[in-house]
């Protein structure tokens, strides 16, 4: 029996996102490949050696932590299914993760990006709607992938987003985003179902990878590819600009769909730099 596939099926039933399922699947298959035999047969020492090897290769602590989480979840599943009697991940030490301030676009870069968007072709319309969804709402790329046309309430200027664990939240639609969505829907090849679809492969819903590559390409064309900007950096930009405009942390938490407010408070640190700059400039 393929216990990895069985575990991923269980996560799917628990409404884990397609992106998380893909990452966990890759993590577990890679660990199994390194082990050279079925993953559920791994010992604590073998898994420690595997994870230590990842750190030596320079893989980021956040990635190693996710791989630990996928292994821990897998062996908890195996314990419940009585495939194993001992959890070999029980005493894992979480890797140290260097805390870094979020990377985000400044006001000039945002303007450059938005001015680079146009609606000359169907592809342009789709790209503009995608980028503006990410920037004007702060949604995750995976949430954008899951959007359906039926989730848009254009008359009310709201959209429904399903976040992690299929938690539902409503997000406001700004005027700029409204215009971009209307332009895209007007030429949407189906007019229902998935909001962002391929224009070449039977109008299928765009995958996470397709969205990521598309947004990266748009940023590159705007001359913003050198800072490793991506979909998630637009989310950081959204949150940071709200912080700088004195929007309360609890409201930003609701917009971003964070379960814990301490996840949101990291954006508050980005305000410190601008405040210090203003104080310095006024003092000199």
RODOPA-398773 format. One record per residue: x, y, z of N, C-alpha, C, O in turn. Coordinates in pm, whole numbers, padded with zeros to 5 digits, always signed. Example, Ala and Ser with C-alpha at 12.3 -4.5 7.8 and 13.67 -1.06 7.14 Angstrom:
# RODOPA-398773
+01319-00569+00780+01230-00450+00780+01320-00330+00780+01424-00332+00846;+01285-00225+00708+01367-00106+00714+01290+00003+00787+01341+00114+00804;
END
This chain:
# RODOPA-398773
+00084-00120+00000+00000+00000+00000+00087+00125+00000+00192+00128+00065;+00044+00228-00073+00116+00354-00077+00065+00442+00037-00038+00508+00024;+00137+00441+00149+00091+00514+00267+00104+00665+00250+00030+00741+00313;+00197+00710+00167+00208+00854+00141+00083+00902+00069+00024+01003+00107;+00041+00829-00035-00081+00866-00108-00202+00862-00016-00290+00947-00025;-00206+00763+00073-00317+00751+00167-00322+00872+00261-00429+00924+00290;-00206+00916+00306-00198+01034+00394-00243+01159+00321-00318+01240+00376;-00198+01176+00197-00237+01294+00120-00387+01294+00091-00450+01400+00089;-00445+01178+00070-00591+01169+00050-00664+01216+00175-00768+01281+00166;-00608+01182+00292-00671+01225+00417-00664+01377+00431-00760+01441+00474;-00549+01434+00394-00536+01580+00400-00632+01648+00304-00686+01754+00333;-00652+01586+00189-00745+01642+00091-00887+01645+00147-00960+01741+00125;-00924+01542+00219-01056+01537+00282-01070+01645+00390-01180+01690+00422;-00956+01684+00447-00956+01788+00551-00943+01927+00491-00919+02025+00562;-00959+01936+00357-00960+02064+00284-00826+02136+00285-00822+02259+00282;-00715+02062+00289-00586+02124+00269-00578+02174+00126-00634+02113+00035;-00508+02285+00106-00500+02344-00028-00420+02255-00122-00338+02174-00079;-00444+02273-00252-00372+02196-00353-00222+02224-00344-00140+02135-00366;-00187+02348-00313-00046+02384-00302+00020+02311-00185+00131+02259-00200;-00047+02306-00070+00008+02234+00045+00020+02086+00017+00120+02024+00052;-00080+02028-00047-00076+01886-00082+00042+01857-00175+00110+01755-00160;+00064+01946-00269+00175+01927-00362+00309+01934-00289+00396+01850-00311;+00325+02034-00202+00451+02049-00128+00476+01930-00036+00586+01876-00032;+00373+01889+00039+00388+01776+00130+00420+01648+00052+00502+01567+00095;+00354+01631-00062+00380+01513-00143+00525+01509-00189+00590+01404-00181;+00576+01622-00237+00716+01629-00280+00810+01603-00163+00909+01531-00176;+00780+01664-00047+00864+01645+00071+00875+01498+00108+00984+01447+00133;+00762+01430+00111+00760+01291+00156+00822+01198+00053+00892+01103+00090;+00799+01224-00074+00859+01141-00179+01011+01158-00180+01084+01061-00201;+01058+01280-00158+01202+01304-00154+01265+01232-00035+01373+01174-00048;+01198+01237+00080+01250+01167+00197+01254+01017+00173+01351+00950+00210;+01152+00964+00111+01148+00821+00081+01258+00782-00019+01322+00678-00005;+01279+00868-00118+01384+00841-00216+01521+00842-00149+01606+00759-00181;+01543+00933-00058+01670+00938+00014+01689+00815+00101+01800+00763+00113;+01580+00768+00161+01586+00650+00247+01614+00523+00166+01686+00435+00212;+01557+00514+00047+01578+00397-00038+01484+00282-00010+01503+00172-00062;+01383+00306+00070+01282+00205+00097+01157+00278+00146+01161+00399+00164;+01044+00207+00169+00921+00275+00211+00944+00366+00331+01010+00328+00428;+00887+00487+00324+00913+00589+00425+00868+00546+00564+00932+00581+00663;+00759+00470+00572+00708+00433+00705+00804+00340+00781+00784+00314+00899;+00907+00290+00712+01006+00204+00777+01123+00283+00835+01212+00225+00896;+01124+00414+00816+01236+00497+00859+01250+00499+01010+01151+00493+01083;+01374+00508+01056+01403+00520+01199+01429+00667+01232+01449+00751+01145;+01428+00695+01361+01455+00832+01407+01593+00877+01359+01608+00990+01312;+01692+00791+01372+01829+00827+01333+01837+00855+01183+01905+00949+01141;+01772+00775+01103+01776+00795+00958+01712+00928+00918+01763+00998+00830;+01603+00963+00982+01537+01090+00951+01621+01208+00998+01625+01311+00932;+01687+01193+01113+01775+01300+01161+01889+01325+01063+01924+01439+01034;+01947+01217+01012+02057+01229+00915+02006+01297+00788+02075+01381+00731;+01887+01259+00744+01828+01318+00623+01808+01468+00639+01845+01545+00551;+01747+01509+00751+01719+01651+00774+01848+01731+00795+01859+01845+00750;+01945+01671+00863+02073+01739+00881+02141+01761+00746+02206+01863+00725;+02125+01667+00656+02182+01680+00522+02119+01795+00446+02187+01863+00369;+01990+01817+00466+01924+01930+00400+01982+02062+00448+02004+02153+00369;+02006+02070+00579+02061+02194+00635+02201+02219+00579+02237+02333+00549;+02281+02112+00565+02417+02128+00513+02416+02174+00367+02510+02239+00322;+02310+02141+00295+02299+02183+00155+02256+02329+00142+02246+02382+00031;+02231+02394+00256+02195+02535+00253+02047+02561+00232+02008+02674+00203;+01964+02458+00247+01820+02477+00233+01769+02561+00350+01808+02539+00465;+01684+02656+00320+01636+02751+00421+01568+02680+00538+01505+02575+00523;+01582+02742+00656+01522+02685+00775+01371+02671+00764+01314+02575+00816;+01306+02766+00697+01160+02758+00681+01121+02636+00598+01018+02573+00624;+01202+02603+00498+01173+02486+00415+01195+02357+00493+01115+02264+00484;+01306+02352+00570+01333+02234+00652+01221+02216+00755+01179+02103+00783;+01174+02327+00811+01064+02319+00909+00939+02260+00844+00870+02178+00905;+00909+02302+00720+00793+02245+00651+00812+02096+00626+00718+02018+00639;+00934+02056+00590+00960+01914+00566+00945+01834+00695+00895+01721+00694;+00987+01893+00806+00964+01829+00936+00816+01812+00962+00771+01707+01008;+00740+01916+00933+00595+01911+00958+00529+01803+00872+00440+01732+00919;+00574+01791+00747+00514+01689+00661+00547+01550+00712+00463+01460+00707;+00669+01531+00761+00709+01399+00816+00631+01370+00944+00586+01258+00966;+00618+01471+01028+00546+01452+01154+00400+01415+01128+00345+01325+01191;+00338+01487+01035+00199+01455+01000+00185+01317+00941+00090+01245+00972;+00280+01279+00856+00275+01146+00794+00283+01036+00899+00206+00940+00893;+00376+01048+00994+00392+00941+01093+00279+00942+01196+00246+00836+01251;+00218+01057+01223+00098+01057+01306-00014+00980+01238-00089+00906+01302;-00023+00998+01107-00123+00924+01028-00093+00774+01035-00185+00693+01051;+00035+00737+01023+00073+00595+01029+00046+00534+01166+00011+00417+01177;+00062+00615+01272+00031+00567+01407-00118+00538+01420-00157+00434+01473;-00201+00631+01372-00347+00612+01380-00390+00490+01300-00482+00419+01339;-00322+00468+01187-00357+00354+01103-00289+00224+01150-00307+00119+01088;-00212+00233+01258-00141+00119+01316-00042+00057+01217-00017-00064+01219;+00012+00142+01131+00117+00097+01040+00251+00094+01114+00336+00009+01086;+00269+00187+01210+00388+00189+01295+00341+00193+01440+00227+00227+01469;+00432+00158+01530+00400+00160+01673+00474+00272+01746+00439+00307+01859;+00576+00328+01680+00655+00436+01740+00670+00548+01637+00695+00522+01519;+00654+00671+01682+00672+00786+01594+00819+00827+01593+00868+00878+01694;+00891+00806+01483+01034+00839+01480+01063+00989+01473+01179+01030+01479;+00958+01071+01462+00979+01217+01457+00955+01283+01593+00959+01405+01605;+00932+01202+01694+00888+01255+01823+00979+01356+01889+00930+01449+01953;+01111+01341+01875+01203+01431+01946+01278+01524+01853+01388+01569+01886;+01221+01554+01740+01288+01645+01647+01295+01786+01704+01198+01838+01759;+01412+01847+01690+01427+01987+01726+01395+02072+01603+01451+02048+01496;+01307+02171+01618+01278+02256+01501+01401+02335+01460+01474+02382+01547;+01426+02351+01331+01543+02426+01287+01531+02573+01322+01421+02627+01332;+01646+02636+01340+01645+02779+01365+01607+02852+01237+01660+02823+01129;+01515+02946+01250+01470+03022+01135+01505+03168+01157+01459+03230+01253;+01586+03221+01069+01623+03361+01081+01503+03450+01052+01442+03440+00945;+01470+03536+01146+01356+03625+01127+01397+03743+01040+01489+03818+01072;+01328+03756+00929+01357+03864+00837+01232+03947+00814+01120+03896+00815;+01252+04076+00794+01138+04160+00762+01088+04125+00623+01168+04090+00536;+00958+04132+00601+00903+04099+00469+00959+04191+00361+00975+04312+00382;+00989+04133+00246+01031+04212+00130+00906+04259+00057+00815+04180+00032;+00902+04386+00024+00782+04440-00039+00821+04547-00140+00933+04598-00137;+00727+04581-00227+00750+04686-00326+00723+04822-00262+00628+04838-00186;+00808+04919-00293+00780+05054-00246+00679+05121-00338+00638+05063-00439;+00639+05243-00304+00532+05310-00378+00569+05330-00526+00484+05313-00614;+00694+05364-00552+00737+05386-00690+00734+05256-00769+00696+05254-00887;+00773+05146-00704+00773+05016-00772+00631+04969-00799+00603+04910-00904;+00541+04995-00706+00400+04960-00726+00345+05036-00847+00277+04978-00931;+00376+05164-00854+00328+05244-00966+00383+05193-01099+00311+05186-01198;+00511+05157-01099+00572+05101-01220+00502+04973-01262+00474+04952-01380;+00473+04888-01165+00406+04761-01194+00267+04785-01251+00232+04728-01354;+00189+04868-01185+00051+04891-01228+00047+04959-01366-00040+04929-01447;+00141+05049-01391+00144+05116-01521+00187+05023-01634+00162+05051-01751;+00252+04913-01598+00295+04817-01701+00181+04728-01749+00193+04661-01852;+00070+04727-01674-00044+04641-01709-00130+04709-01815-00143+04831-01817;-00189+04628-01902-00279+04683-02003-00387+04580-02036-00387+04470-01982;-00478+04617-02123-00589+04527-02159-00601+04513-02311-00711+04501-02365;-00487+04513-02379-00490+04506-02525-00533+04370-02577-00600+04361-02680;-00495+04265-02506-00527+04128-02550-00593+04052-02436-00586+04097-02321;-00657+03938-02465-00714+03857-02357-00610+03817-02252-00640+03816-02133;-00489+03784-02297-00383+03748-02201-00350+03867-02112-00332+03851-01991;-00343+03986-02172-00317+04107-02093-00426+04130-01989-00397+04164-01875;-00551+04113-02030-00664+04132-01937-00655+04036-01821-00678+04073-01706;-00623+03911-01852-00612+03810-01746-00498+03842-01651-00513+03832-01530;-00383+03881-01707-00268+03915-01624-00298+04035-01534-00263+04034-01416;-00361+04136-01589-00394+04255-01510-00487+04221-01395-00469+04269-01284;-00587+04137-01422-00682+04099-01317-00613+04016-01209-00642+04032-01090;-00522+03928-01249-00450+03845-01153-00362+03929-01061-00367+03916-00939;-00280+04016-01122-00187+04097-01044-00264+04191-00951-00225+04209-00835;-00372+04250-01000-00448+04343-00917-00523+04271-00806-00542+04327-00698;-00567+04149-00830-00627+04069-00722-00526+04051-00609-00559+04069-00492;-00404+04014-00645-00301+03990-00544-00264+04119-00471-00250+04119-00349;-00248+04227-00544-00202+04352-00483-00313+04421-00403-00289+04466-00291;-00433+04430-00459-00539+04509-00395-00614+04433-00285-00692+04494-00212;-00592+04302-00273-00660+04228-00166-00563+04158-00071-00600+04125+00041;-00438+04137-00114-00342+04066-00030-00369+03917-00022-00313+03850+00065;-00451+03863-00109-00480+03719-00105-00356+03638-00141-00264+03687-00206;-00356+03513-00099-00249+03420-00134-00267+03374-00279-00378+03378-00333;-00157+03331-00340-00165+03281-00477-00257+03159-00486-00332+03144-00582;-00251+03073-00384-00338+02957-00384-00485+02994-00375-00570+02925-00431;-00514+03102-00305-00652+03150-00295-00698+03206-00429-00813+03189-00469;-00607+03273-00499-00641+03326-00631-00672+03212-00727-00767+03220-00805;-00592+03105-00722-00615+02989-00808-00755+02932-00786-00820+02890-00881;-00801+02931-00662-00929+02871-00630-01050+02959-00657-01163+02914-00638;-01030+03083-00699-01143+03173-00722-01232+03125-00836-01184+03082-00940;-01362+03132-00814-01462+03109-00920-01533+03241-00950-01536+03332-00867;-01589+03250-01069-01665+03371-01104-01779+03391-01005-01816+03504-00974;-01835+03280-00957-01947+03289-00862-01904+03345-00726-01989+03378-00643;-01773+03356-00703-01724+03414-00578-01717+03566-00583-01685+03631-00484;-01746+03623-00701-01741+03768-00716-01880+03827-00701-01975+03783-00766;-01892+03926-00617-02017+03999-00600-01989+04144-00639-01973+04232-00555;-01983+04165-00770-01934+04292-00822-02024+04409-00784-01974+04519-00759;-02154+04387-00780-02245+04496-00742-02220+04542-00599-02234+04660-00567;-02183+04447-00513-02154+04480-00373-02008+04513-00350-01968+04548-00239;-01928+04503-00456-01782+04528-00448-01717+04439-00342-01641+04486-00258;-01750+04310-00348-01691+04214-00256-01659+04085-00330-01719+04055-00434;-01564+04009-00277-01537+03876-00329-01518+03779-00214-01474+03816-00105;-01553+03654-00241-01541+03549-00139-01414+03469-00168-01390+03425-00280;-01332+03451-00062-01207+03379-00075-01205+03265+00025-01248+03280+00140;-01155+03151-00020-01141+03036+00069-00993+03018+00100-00914+02985+00012;-00957+03040+00226-00817+03033+00266-00777+02895+00314-00838+02795+00276;-00675+02892+00397-00625+02764+00448-00734+02695+00529-00805+02758+00608;-00746+02564+00508-00851+02490+00576-00990+02525+00527-01090+02501+00595;-00996+02585+00406-01124+02626+00346-01197+02728+00432-01320+02737+00427;-01122+02805+00511-01186+02911+00589-01227+03023+00495-01147+03071+00414;-01351+03064+00506-01408+03163+00414-01396+03303+00471-01417+03325+00591;-01362+03399+00385-01364+03539+00425-01406+03624+00305-01388+03583+00190;-01460+03741+00333-01501+03834+00228-01399+03947+00220-01356+04001+00322;-01363+03982+00099-01266+04089+00077-01329+04199-00007-01405+04170-00099;-01298+04324+00024-01352+04435-00056-01284+04442-00193-01167+04407-00207;-01358+04488-00292-01305+04507-00426-01291+04657-00452-01390+04730-00453;-01169+04702-00471-01143+04843-00497-01189+04878-00639-01219+04790-00719;-01193+05007-00669-01235+05052-00802-01140+05000-00910-01184+04954-01015;-01009+05009-00884-00911+04963-00982-00924+04813-01007-00916+04767-01121;-00945+04737-00901-00962+04593-00917-01094+04562-00987-01100+04472-01070;-01198+04635-00953-01329+04615-01015-01319+04630-01167-01372+04548-01241;-01251+04733-01212-01237+04757-01355-01161+04642-01423-01197+04599-01533;-01056+04593-01356-00977+04484-01413-01058+04355-01421-01048+04282-01519;-01138+04327-01318-01220+04206-01317-01330+04213-01423-01356+04115-01493;-01393+04327-01435-01498+04344-01536-01440+04323-01676-01502+04258-01760;-01322+04379-01701-01260+04366-01833-01227+04220-01864-01245+04176-01978;-01181+04146-01764-01147+04005-01786-01272+03920-01802-01278+03835-01891;-01370+03940-01719-01493+03859-01727-01564+03881-01860-01627+03789-01913;-01553+04002-01915-01619+04032-02042-01566+03944-02155-01638+03919-02252;-01442+03897-02144-01385+03811-02249-01352+03672-02198-01285+03595-02267;-01397+03641-02077-01373+03508-02019-01429+03402-02114-01545+03412-02154;-01350+03301-02151-01396+03205-02252-01515+03119-02212-01582+03063-02299;-01542+03107-02083-01653+03023-02038-01764+03106-01974-01882+03082-01998;-01725+03204-01893-01824+03289-01828-01878+03235-01698-01968+03294-01639;-01824+03124-01652-01865+03065-01525-01752+02975-01476-01654+02954-01546;-01767+02923-01355-01664+02834-01301-01537+02909-01265-01542+03022-01218;-01424+02846-01288-01294+02903-01250-01276+03042-01309-01303+03064-01427;-01230+03136-01225-01211+03272-01272-01092+03283-01365-01100+03345-01472;-00981+03223-01325-00860+03234-01407-00831+03100-01474-00798+03001-01408;-00846+03098-01605-00834+02975-01682-00730+02992-01792-00695+03103-01831;-00683+02878-01841-00592+02878-01955-00670+02915-02080-00785+02876-02097;-00606+02990-02167-00670+03028-02293-00634+02931-02406-00674+02949-02520;-00556+02828-02370-00509+02736-02474-00543+02590-02448-00560+02513-02544;-00554+02549-02323-00576+02407-02293-00716+02384-02237-00733+02360-02118;-00813+02392-02323-00952+02358-02289-01007+02439-02172-01090+02391-02096;-00959+02563-02158-01012+02654-02056-01003+02597-01915-01091+02620-01833;-00896+02523-01889-00878+02465-01756-00835+02572-01656-00771+02671-01692;-00871+02548-01529-00828+02638-01422-00675+02645-01420-00608+02543-01429;-00621+02766-01409-00477+02780-01400-00425+02713-01273-00490+02719-01168;-00309+02651-01282-00247+02589-01166-00169+02692-01087-00146+02804-01132;-00128+02653-00968-00046+02741-00884+00082+02777-00958+00123+02894-00959;+00146+02679-01020+00271+02706-01091+00250+02803-01206+00335+02889-01231;+00139+02790-01277+00111+02880-01389+00092+03023-01340+00143+03117-01402;+00020+03039-01229+00000+03173-01173+00133+03232-01129+00163+03348-01156;+00213+03151-01060+00342+03198-01011+00431+03244-01127+00491+03351-01121;+00438+03162-01232+00522+03197-01347+00470+03320-01420+00548+03404-01466;+00338+03332-01429+00279+03448-01497+00311+03577-01423+00353+03675-01485;+00293+03576-01293+00319+03697-01214+00468+03731-01217+00504+03848-01228;+00554+03630-01208+00697+03654-01218+00732+03719-01351+00814+03811-01356;+00670+03673-01459+00696+03729-01591+00651+03874-01600+00719+03957-01660;+00535+03904-01542+00485+04042-01540+00583+04132-01465+00613+04243-01510;+00631+04086-01350+00727+04163-01271+00858+04183-01348+00918+04290-01342;+00901+04079-01418+01023+04090-01498+01007+04197-01606+01096+04280-01626;+00893+04195-01674+00870+04292-01782+00865+04435-01729+00899+04530-01799;+00821+04447-01604+00814+04581-01542+00949+04624-01485+00961+04731-01426;+01051+04539-01502+01183+04571-01450+01198+04548-01302+01285+04607-01239;+01114+04461-01245+01114+04438-01101+01153+04295-01064+01125+04249-00954;+01216+04226-01156+01252+04087-01129+01380+04071-01050+01408+03962-00999;+01459+04178-01038+01590+04167-00975+01583+04149-00825+01680+04103-00765;+01472+04184-00761+01458+04173-00616+01388+04045-00573+01345+04033-00458;+01376+03952-00663+01307+03825-00633+01163+03848-00589+01110+03775-00506;+01101+03949-00646+00960+03973-00618+00876+03859-00677+00913+03801-00779;+00765+03829-00612+00679+03720-00655+00537+03745-00605+00507+03852-00552;+00451+03645-00624+00312+03658-00577+00306+03696-00430+00231+03786-00391;+00385+03629-00348+00376+03652-00204+00429+03788-00166+00388+03845-00065;+00520+03843-00246+00571+03976-00217+00463+04082-00239+00465+04187-00176;+00368+04054-00329+00254+04145-00346+00165+04141-00222+00108+04243-00183;+00154+04025-00161+00080+04013-00034+00151+04093+00075+00087+04164+00152;+00284+04081+00081+00361+04160+00178+00340+04310+00153+00327+04388+00247;+00338+04348+00026+00323+04489-00009+00188+04542+00038+00179+04652+00093;+00084+04464+00015-00051+04501+00058-00054+04525+00209-00104+04628+00255;+00001+04431+00286-00003+04441+00432+00081+04558+00481+00041+04631+00572;+00198+04577+00421+00287+04684+00465+00227+04821+00439+00239+04910+00522;+00164+04838+00324+00105+04968+00293-00014+04998+00386-00037+05113+00421;-00087+04894+00427-00195+04916+00523-00138+04959+00659-00191+05047+00726;-00028+04893+00699+00038+04930+00824+00082+05076+00819+00060+05152+00913;+00143+05114+00708+00194+05251+00696+00081+05354+00690+00104+05473+00714;-00039+05309+00658-00154+05399+00657-00235+05389+00786-00349+05435+00793;-00174+05327+00887-00229+05321+01023-00356+05236+01035-00436+05258+01126;-00375+05141+00944-00486+05046+00961-00452+04953+01077-00337+04910+01089;-00548+04923+01161-00521+04843+01281-00482+04700+01245-00525+04645+01144;-00398+04643+01332-00346+04508+01310-00459+04406+01301-00452+04315+01218;-00562+04419+01385-00669+04319+01384-00746+04321+01252-00793+04217+01206;-00761+04439+01191-00828+04447+01062-00742+04385+00952-00793+04317+00863;-00611+04410+00959-00520+04352+00860-00520+04200+00874-00516+04128+00775;-00524+04152+00998-00529+04008+01023-00650+03945+00953-00638+03839+00891;-00766+04010+00962-00887+03957+00900-00875+03958+00748-00917+03863+00681;-00818+04065+00692-00803+04074+00547-00707+03968+00494-00731+03910+00388;-00599+03942+00568-00501+03844+00524-00543+03700+00553-00489+03606+00494;-00638+03683+00642-00683+03547+00675-00588+03473+00767-00582+03350+00763;-00514+03548+00850-00425+03484+00947-00506+03433+01066-00595+03502+01116;-00475+03313+01110-00543+03260+01228-00492+03326+01355-00567+03348+01450;-00361+03357+01356-00299+03414+01476-00250+03555+01445-00191+03580+01340;-00275+03645+01538-00239+03785+01513-00089+03807+01514-00040+03902+01454;-00013+03718+01582+00132+03737+01583+00193+03712+01446+00303+03759+01418;+00122+03639+01360+00168+03622+01223+00158+03754+01148+00239+03783+01060;+00060+03835+01185+00038+03964+01118+00132+04071+01171+00171+04162+01097;+00169+04063+01298+00245+04172+01360+00384+04189+01301+00445+04293+01321;+00436+04090+01230+00568+04108+01168+00568+04227+01073+00672+04290+01052;+00450+04258+01015+00444+04370+00922+00455+04504+00994+00491+04605+00934;+00425+04503+01122+00434+04628+01198+00579+04677+01205+00603+04797+01217;+00676+04585+01198+00816+04623+01205+00859+04703+01083+00955+04780+01090;+00789+04686+00972+00828+04758+00851+00798+04906+00864+00856+04987+00791;+00710+04943+00955+00675+05083+00974+00787+05160+01042+00801+05281+01023;+00868+05089+01121+00971+05154+01200+01069+05230+01112+01108+05342+01144;+01109+05168+01001+01206+05231+00913+01156+05362+00856+01230+05460+00853;+01030+05367+00811+00977+05490+00754+00962+05598+00862+00986+05716+00835;+00922+05559+00983+00910+05656+01091+01046+05716+01126+01057+05836+01149;+01150+05632+01132+01283+05680+01163+01336+05772+01055+01401+05872+01084;+01308+05739+00929+01352+05824+00819+01288+05962+00828+01355+06064+00811;+01157+05963+00856+01086+06092+00866+01143+06175+00980+01163+06295+00966;+01168+06110+01094+01222+06183+01209+01360+06238+01177+01393+06351+01214;+01441+06158+01109+01576+06200+01075+01574+06318+00978+01648+06415+00995;+01489+06307+00875+01483+06414+00775+01434+06545+00836+01480+06653+00796;+01341+06537+00931+01290+06660+00992+01390+06722+01090+01387+06841+01119;+01482+06635+01141+01580+06684+01238+01704+06744+01172+01777+06819+01237;+01728+06714+01048+01851+06760+00980+01823+06877+00886+01915+06927+00821;
END
